[in-house]
């Protein structure tokens, strides 16, 4: 599976620091700046009605879909 397969799905994310985030993936952001050789990929997860989490892809240990 690629990251885009999780868009608009209910997921559980296990972070490298031991944290767990559960919610709906609402957005996947890719920023590529060739001048500075910076590459960031982030995902926005809606945890609750007004609670969104922005997670950098390098913080994620594993991700899975909840049915």
N, C-alpha and C positions, 0 to 999 in steps of 0.2 A: 504494500500500500504506500502511496505517496501522501504527503501532508494535505494536499488539496482534497483527498477523499474524505477527510474529517470535517470539511466545511459544512456548517449548519447541522451538525450532528452532536448528540450528547456524548461527551467523552470523559474519561478519567485520565489525569496526567500525573505521573509520578516524577517528581523532581529529583535532581542529583543530591540535593541537601536533605532529602528524606521527606519533604512536604508532598502533600497530595492536593490536587485541585480538581474539582468536578464541576462541569458546566457545559454550555453549548458554545462551540467555536463559531464566532460571528465574523471574523475577518483574519486573513493571512496577509502579512505585509512583507514584501521583499524590497530592500533598499540596497542598491549597488552603486558605489561611487568609485569609478576606476582611477580617478586622480589621486585619491588618498589610499587606495587599495583597502577600502572598508566594505565589508559585506555583513549585513544584519538581516536575519529573518525573525519575525515576531508573529505570535498569534494572539488574538484577543479572544478571551473566553468570558462569556456572560455567566457569572456564578449565581447571581440573584437578580431581582428586579432592577436595582440600581447599582449593582456591584459587578464591575468588569475587571479582569486581570490581564495585564500585558506580560507575556512570557517570551523571553528570548529562547530561540531554539537550542542554544548550547546549554541551557539550564535544565532541559528535559532529559530524563533517563529513559522513560518509555511512555507511550500513549496508547489508549485503547478505546474502542467504541462501546458504549453502554446501550443495550437494547431495551 
